[in-house]
Amino acid sequence: MSRVMPDLHPIVESLDEQIRERIPGLQFAVKWKRPFYGLPDLGWVIEMAAYDVSVNVVFFGGADFDSPPPLGETGRSRYVKLRSLEEAQAAELGAWIEQAAQAPGWK
């Protein structure tokens, strides 16, 4: 968290809180300086990557979602780029987080 650009701190904090609240039994790890969120039976389901101007949220099983995230049309992963706290708190993002708890991820 300390390495995240200051303007992105509120976005990262909001996302972390939402993910932890919406996915029961969640496991957490930092790999390659990025937070990964997973479940024992499904593997890693979400990765968060903070860059200079945006935070990317990767859903490893995103292709299986109803109305999947718009970016990353290769394989099963899909992602979204967030540049504001309002985008991070959108209902659609909450729905994707909840769907991530049901879709097989990366093992």
DSSP file (Angstrom, degrees, kcal/mol; ACC not computed):
  #  RESIDUE AA STRUCTURE BP1 BP2  ACC     N-H-->O    O-->H-N    N-H-->O    O-->H-N    TCO  KAPPA ALPHA  PHI   PSI    X-CA   Y-CA   Z-CA
    1    1 A M    >         0   0    0      0, 0.0     3,-1.5     0, 0.0    11,-0.1   0.000 360.0 360.0 360.0 -35.9    0.0    0.0    0.0
    2    2 A S  T 3   +     0   0    0      1,-0.3     7,-0.0     7,-0.0     0, 0.0   0.717 360.0  55.7 -67.2 -18.6    2.8    2.4    0.8
    3    3 A R  T 3  S+     0   0    0      2,-0.1    -1,-0.3     3,-0.0     2,-0.2   0.527  84.0 106.4 -90.4  -6.2    4.1    2.2   -2.8
    4    4 A V  S <  S-     0   0    0     -3,-1.5     5,-0.1     1,-0.1    48,-0.1  -0.501  85.4 -99.1 -75.5 140.7    0.7    3.2   -4.3
    5    5 A M    >>  -     0   0    0     46,-0.4     3,-1.9    -2,-0.2     4,-0.7  -0.332  34.8-119.7 -55.8 137.1    0.5    6.7   -5.8
    6    6 A P  G >4 S+     0   0    0      0, 0.0     3,-0.9     0, 0.0    -1,-0.1   0.832 111.5  57.4 -53.7 -37.7   -1.2    8.9   -3.2
    7    7 A D  G 34 S+     0   0    0      1,-0.2     4,-0.3     2,-0.1    -2,-0.1   0.750 107.2  50.0 -65.7 -21.8   -4.1    9.8   -5.5
    8    8 A L  G <> S+     0   0    0     -3,-1.9     4,-2.5     1,-0.2     3,-0.3   0.566  83.2  91.8 -94.2  -9.7   -4.9    6.1   -5.9
    9    9 A H  H <X S+     0   0    0     -3,-0.9     4,-2.8    -4,-0.7     5,-0.3   0.909  85.7  49.9 -53.1 -48.7   -4.9    5.3   -2.1
   10   10 A P  H  > S+     0   0    0      0, 0.0     4,-2.2     0, 0.0    -1,-0.2   0.881 112.0  49.3 -60.7 -35.5   -8.7    5.9   -1.7
   11   11 A I  H  > S+     0   0    0     -3,-0.3     4,-2.6    -4,-0.3    -2,-0.2   0.950 113.2  45.3 -66.6 -49.0   -9.4    3.7   -4.7
   12   12 A V  H  X S+     0   0    0     -4,-2.5     4,-2.6     1,-0.2     5,-0.2   0.913 114.0  49.2 -62.0 -44.2   -7.2    0.8   -3.5
   13   13 A E  H  X S+     0   0    0     -4,-2.8     4,-2.2    -5,-0.2    -1,-0.2   0.910 112.1  48.4 -62.8 -42.9   -8.6    1.1    0.1
   14   14 A S  H  X S+     0   0    0     -4,-2.2     4,-2.6    -5,-0.3    -2,-0.2   0.923 113.0  47.6 -63.4 -45.0  -12.2    1.0   -1.1
   15   15 A L  H  X S+     0   0    0     -4,-2.6     4,-2.8     2,-0.2     5,-0.2   0.929 111.1  50.5 -62.7 -45.7  -11.6   -1.9   -3.4
   16   16 A D  H  X S+     0   0    0     -4,-2.6     4,-2.4     1,-0.2    -1,-0.2   0.919 112.2  47.6 -59.0 -44.7   -9.8   -3.9   -0.7
   17   17 A E  H  X S+     0   0    0     -4,-2.2     4,-2.1    -5,-0.2    -1,-0.2   0.924 112.9  48.2 -63.0 -45.5  -12.7   -3.2    1.7
   18   18 A Q  H  X S+     0   0    0     -4,-2.6     4,-2.3     2,-0.2    -2,-0.2   0.920 112.5  48.3 -61.7 -44.8  -15.4   -4.2   -0.8
   19   19 A I  H  X S+     0   0    0     -4,-2.8     4,-1.4     1,-0.2    -1,-0.2   0.936 113.0  47.4 -62.8 -46.6  -13.6   -7.4   -1.8
   20   20 A R  H  < S+     0   0    0     -4,-2.4    -1,-0.2    -5,-0.2     6,-0.2   0.843 115.6  45.7 -65.3 -33.5  -13.1   -8.5    1.8
   21   21 A E  H  < S+     0   0    0     -4,-2.1    -1,-0.2    -5,-0.2    -2,-0.2   0.850 115.7  44.2 -76.2 -35.3  -16.7   -7.7    2.7
   22   22 A R  H  < S+     0   0    0     -4,-2.3    -2,-0.2    -5,-0.2    -1,-0.2   0.622 105.5  61.3 -90.6 -14.4  -18.3   -9.4   -0.3
   23   23 A I  S >< S-     0   0    0     -4,-1.4     3,-1.0    -5,-0.2    -1,-0.2  -0.880  73.3-152.2-119.6 101.8  -16.3  -12.7   -0.4
   24   24 A P  T 3  S+     0   0    0      0, 0.0    -3,-0.1     0, 0.0    -2,-0.0  -0.401  80.0  21.8 -69.3 146.7  -16.7  -14.9    2.6
   25   25 A G  T 3  S+     0   0    0      1,-0.2    -5,-0.0    -5,-0.1    13,-0.0   0.698  88.6 173.9  73.7  19.5  -13.7  -17.2    3.4
   26   26 A L    <   -     0   0    0     -3,-1.0     2,-0.3    -6,-0.2    13,-0.2  -0.258  21.3-153.6 -64.5 141.8  -11.4  -15.0    1.5
   27   27 A Q  E     -A   38   0A   0     11,-3.1    11,-2.5     2,-0.0     2,-0.4  -0.876  11.1-158.0-110.9 151.8   -7.6  -15.7    1.4
   28   28 A F  E     +A   37   0A   0     -2,-0.3     2,-0.3     9,-0.2     9,-0.2  -0.979  16.9 161.4-134.0 141.4   -5.2  -12.9    0.7
   29   29 A A  E     -A   36   0A   0      7,-2.0     7,-3.2    -2,-0.4     2,-0.6  -0.987  32.0-131.8-152.6 155.2   -1.6  -12.8   -0.5
   30   30 A V  E     +A   35   0A   0     -2,-0.3     2,-0.4     5,-0.2     3,-0.1  -0.964  32.0 170.9-109.8 120.3    0.9  -10.4   -2.1
   31   31 A K  E >   -A   34   0A   0      3,-2.5     3,-1.8    -2,-0.6    -2,-0.1  -0.994  69.0  -2.6-128.9 135.1    2.6  -11.8   -5.1
   32   32 A W  T 3  S-     0   0    0     -2,-0.4    -1,-0.1     1,-0.3    -2,-0.0   0.843 129.9 -60.4  53.0  36.5    4.8   -9.7   -7.5
   33   33 A K  T 3  S+     0   0    0      1,-0.2    -1,-0.3    -3,-0.1    -3,-0.0   0.704 117.4 107.7  65.5  24.1    4.0   -6.6   -5.3
   34   34 A R  E <  S-A   31   0A   0     -3,-1.8    -3,-2.5    15,-0.1     2,-0.3  -0.983  72.3-115.1-130.6 141.9    0.3   -7.0   -6.1
   35   35 A P  E     -A   30   0A   0      0, 0.0    13,-2.2     0, 0.0     2,-0.4  -0.582  29.1-166.7 -77.0 136.5   -2.6   -8.1   -3.9
   36   36 A F  E     -AB  29  47A   0     -7,-3.2    -7,-2.0    -2,-0.3     2,-0.4  -0.958   3.4-160.4-120.6 141.3   -4.3  -11.4   -4.8
   37   37 A Y  E     +AB  28  46A   0      9,-2.8     8,-2.6    -2,-0.4     9,-2.0  -0.975  23.4 155.9-123.2 134.3   -7.6  -12.5   -3.4
   38   38 A G  E     -AB  27  44A   0    -11,-2.5   -11,-3.1    -2,-0.4     6,-0.2  -0.912  35.7-128.4-151.6 176.6   -8.8  -16.1   -3.5
   39   39 A L  E  >  - B   0  43A   0      4,-2.2     4,-2.6    -2,-0.3     3,-0.4  -0.972  30.8-119.2-130.6 144.8  -10.8  -19.0   -2.2
   40   40 A P  T  4 S+     0   0    0      0, 0.0    -1,-0.1     0, 0.0     4,-0.1   0.868 112.4  37.2 -53.8 -42.5   -9.5  -22.5   -1.3
   41   41 A D  T  4 S+     0   0    0      1,-0.1    -3,-0.0     2,-0.1     0, 0.0   0.736 124.9  37.9 -83.6 -22.6  -11.7  -24.3   -3.9
   42   42 A L  T  4 S-     0   0    0     -3,-0.4    63,-2.7     1,-0.3     2,-0.2   0.639  95.9-138.4-104.8 -17.4  -11.5  -21.7   -6.7
   43   43 A G  E  <  -B   39   0A   0     -4,-2.6    -4,-2.2    61,-0.1     2,-0.4  -0.519  61.7 -11.7  87.4-161.9   -8.0  -20.4   -6.6
   44   44 A W  E     +BC  38 106A   0     62,-3.0    62,-3.0    -6,-0.2    -6,-0.3  -0.614  62.6 173.6 -75.1 125.9   -7.1  -16.8   -7.0
   45   45 A V  E     +     0   0A   0     -8,-2.6    15,-1.5    -2,-0.4    16,-0.5   0.693  59.6  30.9-108.3 -25.0  -10.1  -14.9   -8.2
   46   46 A I  E     -BD  37  59A   0     -9,-2.0    -9,-2.8    13,-0.2     2,-0.4  -0.998  54.6-173.4-139.5 139.7   -9.1  -11.2   -8.1
   47   47 A E  E     -BD  36  58A   0     11,-2.1    11,-3.1    -2,-0.4     2,-0.5  -0.985  11.3-154.6-126.1 142.4   -5.8   -9.4   -8.6
   48   48 A M  E     - D   0  57A   0    -13,-2.2     2,-0.5    -2,-0.4     9,-0.2  -0.973  10.1-175.6-118.0 130.7   -5.4   -5.6   -8.0
   49   49 A A  E     - D   0  56A   0      7,-2.8     7,-3.2    -2,-0.5     2,-0.5  -0.962   9.0-158.5-129.6 114.9   -2.6   -3.7   -9.8
   50   50 A A  E     + D   0  55A   0     -2,-0.5     5,-0.2     5,-0.2     2,-0.1  -0.811  17.4 173.9 -95.1 126.5   -2.1    0.0   -9.0
   51   51 A Y        -     0   0    0      3,-3.1   -46,-0.4    -2,-0.5   -43,-0.1  -0.329  50.0 -76.2-112.6-163.7   -0.2    2.0  -11.7
   52   52 A D  S    S+     0   0    0      1,-0.2   -45,-0.1    -2,-0.1   -44,-0.1   0.888 124.1   9.9 -68.1 -39.4    0.5    5.7  -12.0
   53   53 A V  S    S+     0   0    0      1,-0.1     2,-0.3   -46,-0.0    -1,-0.2   0.450 126.9  30.9-123.8  -2.3   -3.0    6.8  -13.1
   54   54 A S        -     0   0    0      2,-0.0    -3,-3.1    -5,-0.0     2,-0.5  -0.974  60.1-130.9-151.7 164.2   -5.3    3.9  -12.6
   55   55 A V  E     -DE  50  82A   0     27,-2.4    27,-2.6    -2,-0.3     2,-0.5  -0.988  24.2-151.2-117.6 122.5   -6.0    0.7  -10.6
   56   56 A N  E     -DE  49  81A   0     -7,-3.2    -7,-2.8    -2,-0.5     2,-0.6  -0.804   3.9-160.3 -94.3 133.1   -6.6   -2.4  -12.6
   57   57 A V  E     -DE  48  80A   0     23,-2.4    23,-1.5    -2,-0.5     2,-0.5  -0.962  10.0-160.1-113.6 116.3   -8.9   -5.0  -11.1
   58   58 A V  E     -DE  47  79A   0    -11,-3.1   -11,-2.1    -2,-0.6     2,-0.7  -0.840   7.2-161.9-101.5 128.1   -8.4   -8.4  -12.8
   59   59 A F  E >   -DE  46  78A   0     19,-3.4     3,-2.0    -2,-0.5    19,-2.0  -0.934   6.0-158.7-108.3 108.7  -11.1  -11.1  -12.5
   60   60 A F  T 3  S+     0   0    0    -15,-1.5     3,-0.2    -2,-0.7    -1,-0.1   0.762  94.8  34.9 -64.9 -25.9   -9.5  -14.4  -13.4
   61   61 A G  T >  S+     0   0    0    -16,-0.5     3,-2.1    42,-0.2    -1,-0.3   0.074  82.2 124.7-108.6  22.6  -12.8  -16.0  -14.2
   62   62 A G  G X   +     0   0    0     -3,-2.0     3,-1.4     1,-0.3    15,-0.2   0.715  59.7  68.4 -59.2 -26.2  -14.3  -12.8  -15.6
   63   63 A A  G 3  S+     0   0    0     13,-2.8    -1,-0.3     1,-0.3    14,-0.1   0.759  97.5  55.8 -65.1 -21.9  -15.2  -14.4  -19.0
   64   64 A D  G <  S+     0   0    0     -3,-2.1    -1,-0.3    12,-0.3    -2,-0.2   0.516  87.3 106.9 -86.7  -6.1  -17.8  -16.5  -17.1
   65   65 A F  S <  S-     0   0    0     -3,-1.4     2,-0.5    -4,-0.2    31,-0.1  -0.326  81.4-108.1 -73.2 152.7  -19.6  -13.4  -15.6
   66   66 A D  S    S+     0   0    0      1,-0.3    -1,-0.1    -2,-0.0    33,-0.1  -0.728 111.5   3.9 -70.9 126.2  -23.0  -12.1  -16.6
   67   67 A S  S    S-     0   0    0     -2,-0.5    -1,-0.3    -4,-0.1    -3,-0.1   0.994 100.2-144.8  55.1  71.1  -22.0   -8.9  -18.4
   68   68 A P        -     0   0    0      0, 0.0    -5,-0.1     0, 0.0    -1,-0.1  -0.161  26.2 -81.5 -65.4 157.7  -18.2   -9.5  -18.0
   69   69 A P        -     0   0    0      0, 0.0    11,-0.1     0, 0.0    10,-0.1  -0.241  44.8-120.7 -54.9 150.7  -15.7   -6.6  -17.5
   70   70 A P  S    S+     0   0    0      0, 0.0     2,-0.3     0, 0.0     3,-0.2   0.670  80.9  69.7 -77.3 -19.2  -14.8   -5.0  -20.8
   71   71 A L  B    S+F   79   0A   0      8,-1.8     8,-2.4     1,-0.2     3,-0.0  -0.706  79.2  38.0-108.2 152.9  -11.1   -5.4  -21.1
   72   72 A G        -     0   0    0     -2,-0.3     2,-1.0     6,-0.2    -1,-0.2   0.943  51.4-178.5  86.0  53.9   -8.8   -8.4  -21.6
   73   73 A E        +     0   0    0     -3,-0.2     2,-0.5     5,-0.1    -1,-0.1  -0.045  50.9 101.0 -80.4  37.4  -10.6  -10.5  -24.1
   74   74 A T  S    S-     0   0    0     -2,-1.0     3,-0.5     3,-0.4     2,-0.0  -0.987  90.1 -25.9-120.4 127.3   -7.9  -13.2  -24.1
   75   75 A G  S    S-     0   0    0     -2,-0.5     0, 0.0     1,-0.2     0, 0.0  -0.349 107.0 -47.6  70.1-153.7   -8.5  -16.4  -22.1
   76   76 A R  S    S+     0   0    0    -16,-0.1   -13,-2.8   -14,-0.1   -12,-0.3   0.643 106.1  98.8 -93.4 -16.9  -10.8  -16.3  -19.1
   77   77 A S        +     0   0    0     -3,-0.5    -3,-0.4   -15,-0.2     2,-0.3  -0.446  45.0 177.5 -76.0 144.3   -9.5  -13.2  -17.4
   78   78 A R  E     -E   59   0A   0    -19,-2.0   -19,-3.4    -2,-0.1     2,-0.3  -0.967   5.6-173.0-138.1 154.2  -11.2   -9.9  -17.7
   79   79 A Y  E     -EF  58  71A   0     -8,-2.4    -8,-1.8    -2,-0.3     2,-0.3  -0.937  15.6-147.1-145.9 169.7  -10.3   -6.6  -16.1
   80   80 A V  E     -E   57   0A   0    -23,-1.5   -23,-2.4    -2,-0.3     2,-0.5  -0.988  15.9-136.1-136.7 144.1  -11.4   -3.0  -15.6
   81   81 A K  E     -E   56   0A   0     -2,-0.3     2,-0.5   -25,-0.2   -25,-0.2  -0.899  20.6-162.8-102.1 126.7   -9.3    0.2  -15.2
   82   82 A L  E     +E   55   0A   0    -27,-2.6   -27,-2.4    -2,-0.5     3,-0.1  -0.933  20.9 168.1-114.6 131.8  -10.5    2.5  -12.4
   83   83 A R        +     0   0    0     -2,-0.5     2,-0.3   -29,-0.2    -1,-0.1   0.429  64.7  39.4-118.6  -3.9   -9.4    6.1  -12.2
   84   84 A S  S  > S-     0   0    0    -29,-0.1     4,-1.7     1,-0.1     5,-0.1  -0.966  75.5-118.4-144.7 160.1  -11.7    7.5   -9.6
   85   85 A L  H  > S+     0   0    0     -2,-0.3     4,-1.3     1,-0.2     5,-0.1   0.848 114.8  59.3 -64.7 -34.6  -13.3    6.5   -6.3
   86   86 A E  H  4 S+     0   0    0      1,-0.2     3,-0.4     2,-0.2    -1,-0.2   0.909 105.2  48.3 -61.8 -42.3  -16.7    6.8   -7.9
   87   87 A E  H >4 S+     0   0    0      1,-0.2     3,-1.2     2,-0.2     6,-0.2   0.887 109.5  53.6 -63.9 -38.2  -15.8    4.2  -10.5
   88   88 A A  H 3< S+     0   0    0     -4,-1.7    -1,-0.2     1,-0.2    -2,-0.2   0.746 110.6  46.9 -68.3 -23.3  -14.5    1.9   -7.7
   89   89 A Q  T 3< S+     0   0    0     -4,-1.3    -1,-0.2    -3,-0.4    -2,-0.2   0.269  83.0 129.2-102.8  10.7  -17.8    2.2   -5.8
   90   90 A A    <>  -     0   0    0     -3,-1.2     4,-1.6    -4,-0.2     3,-0.4  -0.345  66.2-124.9 -67.0 146.2  -20.0    1.5   -8.9
   91   91 A A  H  > S+     0   0    0      1,-0.2     4,-2.2     2,-0.2     5,-0.2   0.860 109.5  59.9 -58.9 -37.5  -22.7   -1.1   -8.5
   92   92 A E  H  > S+     0   0    0      1,-0.2     4,-2.0     2,-0.2    -1,-0.2   0.890 103.4  50.6 -60.5 -40.4  -21.4   -3.0  -11.5
   93   93 A L  H  > S+     0   0    0     -3,-0.4     4,-2.3    -6,-0.2    -1,-0.2   0.907 108.6  52.3 -65.3 -41.3  -18.0   -3.4   -9.8
   94   94 A G  H  X S+     0   0    0     -4,-1.6     4,-2.1     1,-0.2    -2,-0.2   0.889 108.3  51.5 -59.8 -39.8  -19.7   -4.8   -6.7
   95   95 A A  H  X S+     0   0    0     -4,-2.2     4,-2.3     2,-0.2    -1,-0.2   0.897 109.1  50.4 -65.0 -39.8  -21.6   -7.3   -8.9
   96   96 A W  H  X S+     0   0    0     -4,-2.0     4,-2.0     2,-0.2    -2,-0.2   0.902 108.6  52.2 -64.9 -40.0  -18.3   -8.5  -10.5
   97   97 A I  H  X S+     0   0    0     -4,-2.3     4,-0.8     1,-0.2    -2,-0.2   0.928 111.1  47.4 -61.0 -44.3  -16.7   -8.9   -7.1
   98   98 A E  H >< S+     0   0    0     -4,-2.1     3,-0.7     1,-0.2    -2,-0.2   0.889 111.3  50.5 -64.9 -39.3  -19.6  -11.1   -6.0
   99   99 A Q  H >X S+     0   0    0     -4,-2.3     3,-1.9     1,-0.2     4,-1.0   0.816  99.8  65.6 -68.3 -29.2  -19.5  -13.1   -9.2
  100  100 A A  H 3< S+     0   0    0     -4,-2.0     3,-0.3     1,-0.3    -1,-0.2   0.813  92.7  62.3 -61.3 -29.1  -15.8  -13.7   -8.7
  101  101 A A  T << S+     0   0    0     -4,-0.8    -1,-0.3    -3,-0.7    -2,-0.2   0.556 109.2  41.8 -73.0  -6.6  -16.6  -15.7   -5.6
  102  102 A Q  T <4 S+     0   0    0     -3,-1.9    -1,-0.2    -4,-0.1    -2,-0.2   0.568 100.0  79.3-113.3 -15.6  -18.5  -18.2   -7.8
  103  103 A A  S  < S-     0   0    0     -4,-1.0   -42,-0.2    -3,-0.3   -43,-0.1  -0.791  85.6-106.9-103.0 136.5  -16.2  -18.5  -10.8
  104  104 A P        -     0   0    0      0, 0.0   -61,-0.1     0, 0.0   -40,-0.1  -0.320  44.0-170.0 -57.2 138.6  -13.0  -20.7  -10.9
  105  105 A G        -     0   0    0    -63,-2.7     2,-0.5   -66,-0.1   -60,-0.2   0.049  34.4 -48.0-108.2-144.2   -9.9  -18.6  -10.8
  106  106 A W  B      C   44   0A   0    -62,-3.0   -62,-3.0     1,-0.1    -1,-0.1  -0.852 360.0 360.0-101.1 125.0   -6.2  -19.0  -11.3
  107  107 A K              0   0    0     -2,-0.5    -1,-0.1   -64,-0.2   -64,-0.1   0.386 360.0 360.0-110.3 360.0   -4.6  -21.9   -9.4
